[in-house]
Amino acid sequence: MRLVRSLLRGGRESSVVSGLLIALSLLLRWTTSWLPGADALMISAALAAGIPIGVKAFAALRVRHVSIDLLVTVAAAGAVAIG
């Protein structure tokens, strides 16, 4: 539960978790032919790094303030959707 709270706040743990997920994804992609697993790990890394930014963006949007966090969240969601 502590890790989840830390990930939502955007501390050092979210960077470490997303970095490890990216490394695992690349290792899986280079050593096996199971690409859906590698893609799932990359999406998980994007979520681990992006959720704290998304929370800040939503909080800013609630007070009708368009911040850089909102723009980054929209851009990252679009990039994940495009593939």
N, C-alpha and C positions, 0 to 999 in steps of 0.2 A: 504494500500500500504506500510505503514511503517513496518507492521508486516512481510510482504513478504520479504522486503529488509533485515530485521533483521534475518529472517530464512535462507536466502541465505548466509549471512555472518557467521552464526554459533554462534550467541551470546547466551546469557542466555535464550532468548525466545524460541529457538529451543529445548533446553533441557526441558523447562517447557511444551511446547506444546506436545512433544513426551511423556513425563511423564504422562500428563493428558490423552492423547489418550490410553496409556497402562492401566491406572487405569480404564477408561471407558470400555475398552475391557474386562478386568477381571471382572468388575461389571456386564456387560452384559452377560458374559459367566456363571457366578455363579447364576444370578437371573432369566435368561430366557433360553430358548432352541434355541435361534436364533444364531447359530454358524457362519453363513456367515457374519453377521454384526460384530461380535467380531473379526473375521479374517480380515475383511476390516479395522477395527480400528487399528489392530496390523500392518498391511501393511502400513497404513497411518503414524503410529508412526515411523516405520523404514524409511520411506521417509523423514519425518520431521527431523529426526536426521541425516540421511545419505546424504541429498542433499548438505549441506555445505562441507562435506568431499569429495563428488564427484566433486564438483566445484574445490576444491584445487587439487584433483587428476588429473583432466583434464588439469588444468593449468600447472602442473608439467610434464604431458605427452607431452604437446605441445613443451616443450623444451627438450624432450627426457630424462627425469629424472624419473626413477622408484622410487617412494617414498612410505612410509608406508601408506599414504592416498590412493594411488592406490591399494595397496594390501588389505587394509581394504574394499574398495569399491567392489573389485572383490569377496572377501570372503562373504560380506553381500549380494550381488546380488545372489551368488550361494546358500546361505542359504535360502533366500526368494524363490528362484526357486525350491529348493528341498521341501520346505514346512515345 
